Amino acid sequence: MLSIIVPVYNEHESLRELHGQIASACLGASQAWELLFVDDGSTDGSWRVIEELAREHPQVRGLRFRRNFGKAAALAAALEATRGEIIFTLDADLQDNPAEIPRFLQKLAEGYDLVNGWKVRRLDPWHKTKPSKVFNWMVSRLTGLELHDHNCGYKCFRRGVAHELNLYGERHRFIPALAHARGFRVTEIDVHHRARPHGHSKYGLRRFHRGFLDLLTVKFQTSYGSRPMHLFGGLALLAGASGLLALFGLGLRGLLAGGPLQRVDAFLAAGGFALLLLAALLVALGCLSELLIANPAQRPPDSSIADRTGPTSDS
């Protein structure tokens, strides 16, 4: 089965048209398909439209958050609720063209685990496209996965990838990088990007600094998530060596020059001891991180934030 996931936030004007386009794209598909709309706390009547579509069409189901939790939470909840072996995600604003679905399935059938979209000709204002190019360059450099558009809404991947994704915060931006770090085969194809016919973008300037901080988190988790002492221990060695060097230089100066301590000597002494203390704290932090990895806390998933609708027994 093909499971199509559409996160929704105040897009009631687009939903019926989007469903029609998705149904047309899947009309000639050889496998069964389902469509799951995830209403991420909309306030414009989007949930009412989703309920109507779920009553009218057996392939449609809905999932509603009681407030806005963000796109990563919406995708995480949808991955738990869908049943297909192949997952396809796209945005609800009609900028993503559902007619691209067969091309993604064809590329996935070549042996890839995740196929990402690349909006070659992106129809967005410059204050979104220029920072996006810088962000994609940084993600490619830090994660080792060379893609042109890491945060493209078009994504097609296998259920096995979904099982190993831990989405929270705003980690939806890094789904290809997270999959790549787990050893899955990732590629991209160019896609048709359309102008937004209704409404406006829901993302403001805050997404830039949040995206950078999340990138640092993803880099840490993918590179050192299973060996944090390599990071904290390396920093501890650097801090400890710098502290010892400062104290050694201070002692050598005292032996050679003699006389009372100067202000710069007091600064070197304080800096040297501070670096040694920092080194000890980093080692302790690394040890605690290793203990947490060796003894992970078992926590049941929280499914209490969503209401469901649709013609299935488990919804």
C-alpha positions in Angstrom: 0.0 0.0 0.0 1.0 3.6 -0.7 0.4 5.9 2.2 0.2 9.6 1.3 0.7 12.0 4.2 -0.3 15.7 4.0 0.4 18.0 7.0 -2.2 20.7 7.2 -2.2 24.1 8.9 -4.9 26.6 7.9 -5.2 25.4 4.3 -8.9 24.8 4.0 -9.1 26.4 0.5 -6.7 23.9 -0.9 -7.8 20.6 0.5 -10.5 19.6 -1.9 -8.5 20.5 -4.9 -5.5 18.7 -3.5 -7.5 15.5 -2.9 -8.8 15.6 -6.5 -5.2 15.9 -7.9 -3.9 13.1 -5.6 -6.8 10.8 -6.6 -6.1 11.5 -10.3 -2.3 10.8 -9.8 -3.1 7.5 -8.1 -5.8 6.4 -10.5 -3.5 4.3 -12.6 -1.4 3.1 -9.7 -1.0 -0.7 -9.4 -1.1 -0.7 -5.6 -3.8 0.4 -3.1 -3.4 3.8 -1.5 -4.6 5.8 1.4 -4.5 9.5 2.1 -3.9 10.9 5.6 -4.5 14.6 6.4 -2.9 15.7 9.6 -4.5 18.9 10.9 -1.8 20.6 13.0 -4.1 22.7 15.1 -5.8 24.7 12.3 -8.2 27.5 13.1 -9.8 28.1 9.7 -12.1 25.2 9.2 -9.6 22.8 7.7 -10.7 20.0 10.0 -14.3 20.3 8.8 -13.2 19.9 5.2 -11.1 16.8 6.2 -14.1 15.3 8.0 -16.2 15.8 4.8 -13.5 14.2 2.6 -13.2 11.2 5.0 -16.9 10.6 4.8 -17.0 10.9 1.0 -13.9 8.9 0.1 -12.9 5.6 1.7 -9.2 6.2 1.0 -9.2 9.4 3.1 -8.5 9.6 6.9 -7.9 12.5 9.2 -5.8 13.1 12.3 -6.2 16.3 14.3 -4.0 17.9 16.9 -5.7 20.0 19.6 -3.1 22.7 19.0 -0.3 23.5 16.7 2.6 21.1 17.5 4.7 21.6 14.4 5.3 19.7 11.2 7.7 17.2 12.7 5.1 16.1 15.3 2.5 15.9 12.5 4.7 13.6 10.4 5.6 11.5 13.4 2.0 10.9 14.3 1.1 10.2 10.7 3.8 7.6 10.4 2.3 5.8 13.4 -1.2 6.0 11.9 -0.5 4.9 8.3 -0.2 1.3 7.2 1.5 1.4 3.8 4.9 0.0 3.0 5.7 3.1 0.9 5.3 6.6 2.4 4.8 9.7 0.3 4.7 13.2 1.9 3.8 16.5 0.3 2.6 19.9 1.5 -1.0 21.0 1.5 -0.6 24.4 -0.2 -0.8 23.1 -3.8 2.7 24.2 -4.6 3.6 20.5 -4.6 2.2 18.8 -7.7 0.7 15.3 -6.9 1.3 14.3 -10.6 4.9 13.7 -9.6 4.0 10.7 -7.4 4.5 8.1 -10.2 8.0 9.4 -10.9 9.0 9.1 -7.2 7.6 5.5 -7.1 9.6 4.6 -10.3 12.8 6.0 -8.8 12.2 4.2 -5.5 11.8 1.0 -7.4 15.4 1.3 -8.7 16.6 0.2 -5.3 16.6 3.4 -3.3 15.2 3.7 0.2 14.3 7.4 0.1 13.7 9.8 -2.8 13.8 13.5 -2.1 12.4 16.2 -4.3 14.5 19.1 -5.7 12.6 22.3 -6.7 14.9 23.3 -9.5 12.8 26.3 -10.4 11.4 27.4 -7.0 8.5 29.9 -7.2 9.1 31.6 -3.8 10.3 35.1 -2.9 14.1 35.7 -2.7 14.1 36.0 1.1 13.1 32.4 1.2 15.2 31.0 -1.7 18.5 32.7 -0.9 18.8 31.6 2.7 17.5 28.2 1.7 20.5 27.7 -0.7 22.9 28.6 2.2 21.1 26.2 4.5 21.2 23.3 2.1 24.9 23.9 1.5 25.6 23.8 5.2 23.5 20.6 5.7 25.3 18.9 2.8 28.7 19.8 4.2 28.0 18.8 7.8 26.1 15.6 7.1 27.9 14.3 4.1 24.7 13.9 2.1 24.8 16.1 -1.1 21.3 17.2 -1.9 20.1 20.4 -3.4 16.9 20.7 -1.3 17.0 18.8 2.0 13.7 20.4 3.2 11.6 19.8 0.2 8.1 18.7 1.0 8.2 15.9 -1.6 9.5 12.8 0.0 9.0 9.1 -0.9 10.5 6.4 1.4 10.1 2.9 2.5 8.5 1.8 5.8 11.9 0.7 7.1 13.1 4.3 7.0 10.1 5.5 9.0 10.8 2.9 11.7 14.2 4.5 12.3 13.2 8.1 12.2 12.8 9.9 15.6 11.0 13.1 14.6 10.5 15.9 17.1 11.2 19.6 17.3 11.9 20.6 13.7 13.9 17.5 12.6 11.5 17.1 9.6 14.0 19.3 7.8 16.6 16.6 8.1 14.8 13.4 7.2 17.1 12.6 4.2 20.2 13.3 6.4 18.9 11.1 9.2 18.1 8.3 6.8 21.5 8.6 5.2 23.2 8.4 8.7 21.3 5.1 9.3 22.8 3.6 6.1 19.7 4.0 3.8 20.2 4.8 0.1 19.0 8.3 -0.6 18.7 10.2 -3.9 16.8 13.1 -5.3 14.8 14.0 -8.5 13.8 17.3 -9.9 10.2 18.3 -9.4 7.7 20.8 -10.7 7.1 23.6 -8.2 4.0 25.8 -8.5 3.0 29.2 -7.2 0.8 29.2 -4.1 -2.8 29.8 -5.2 -4.3 30.4 -1.7 -3.2 31.8 1.6 0.4 32.6 2.6 3.5 30.8 4.0 3.3 29.8 7.7 7.0 30.1 8.3 8.7 33.3 9.5 12.2 34.4 10.1 12.5 32.3 13.2 12.9 29.2 11.0 16.5 30.3 10.1 18.1 30.3 13.6 16.0 27.3 14.6 17.1 25.4 11.5 20.8 26.2 12.3 20.5 25.0 15.9 18.7 21.9 14.8 21.4 21.3 12.3 24.0 21.3 15.1 21.8 18.8 17.0 21.5 16.5 14.0 25.3 16.7 13.4 26.0 15.8 17.0 23.5 12.9 17.0 24.5 11.4 13.7 28.2 11.7 14.3 28.5 11.2 18.0 25.2 9.9 19.1 26.7 6.4 19.8 30.1 7.6 21.0 29.7 11.0 22.8 32.9 10.5 24.7 34.8 11.0 21.5 33.4 14.5 21.3 33.5 15.5 25.0 36.7 13.7 25.5 38.4 15.4 22.6 37.3 18.8 23.8 38.5 17.9 27.3 41.9 17.0 26.0 42.1 20.3 24.2 41.0 22.3 27.2 43.2 20.3 29.6 46.3 20.7 27.3 45.7 24.4 27.0 45.3 24.8 30.7 48.5 22.9 31.5 50.3 24.9 28.8 49.2 28.2 30.4 50.3 27.1 33.9 53.6 25.7 32.5 54.3 29.0 30.8 53.5 30.9 34.0 55.8 28.7 36.0 58.6 29.0 33.4 58.3 32.7 33.4 58.5 32.8 37.2 61.7 30.7 37.2 63.3 32.8 34.5 62.2 36.3 35.4 61.4 36.1 39.1 59.9 39.0 40.9 56.2 39.5 42.0 53.3 38.3 39.9 52.0 40.8 37.3 48.4 41.2 36.3 49.0 39.1 33.2 50.4 36.3 35.4 47.2 36.3 37.5 45.1 36.2 34.3 47.2 33.2 33.0 46.8 31.4 36.3 43.1 31.9 36.5 42.7 30.9 32.8 44.8 27.8 33.3 42.9 26.5 36.3 39.5 27.3 34.6 40.5 25.3 31.5 41.5 22.3 33.7 38.2 22.6 35.5 36.4 22.7 32.1 38.3 19.6 31.0 37.2 17.7 34.2 33.5 18.8 33.6 33.7 17.6 29.9 35.0 14.2 30.9 32.2 13.9 33.5 29.6 14.9 30.9 31.0 12.4 28.4 30.8 9.6 31.1 27.2 10.5 31.9 26.3 10.5 28.2 27.9 7.1 27.8 25.9 5.8 30.8 22.7 7.1 29.2 23.4 5.3 26.0 24.2 2.1 27.8 21.0 2.2 29.8 18.3 3.9 27.7 15.1 4.9 29.5 12.1 3.0 28.2 9.2 5.4 27.6 5.8 4.5 26.0 4.8 6.6 23.1 2.3 9.4 23.8 -0.7 9.3 21.6 -3.0 11.5 23.7 -2.5 14.7 21.7 -4.6 13.7 18.6 -8.1 13.0 17.6 -8.8 10.8 14.6 -11.4 10.4 11.9 -11.8 8.1 9.0 -13.5 4.8 7.9 -11.1 2.4 9.5 -11.4 0.3 12.6 -8.1 1.6 14.1 -9.0 5.3 13.7 
